[in-house]
Amino acid sequence: MSVEPTDTQLLYTAEQAAVLLQVNPSWLRKKATARTIPCTFIGKHLRFSPTDLKTIIAAGAQTPTEQQKH
């Protein structure tokens, strides 16, 4: 029996996720340990799913503000 991960089952390490998000792995680990970003702990191993990464990106999105006219 062969088990192949699908896109929805794929999990990234903090280092891999940090490359995709263009942030420091230490930032991801700190936020994950504080439970302020979505992640998965498998035993003591920290992992991020594609959905976790999308949620982290969406949470950081800023809507443009209108410039005030003088």
Beta strands, then each sheet from edge to edge (+ up, - down):
strand 1: 40-42
strand 2: 45-47
sheet 1: 1+ 2-
end
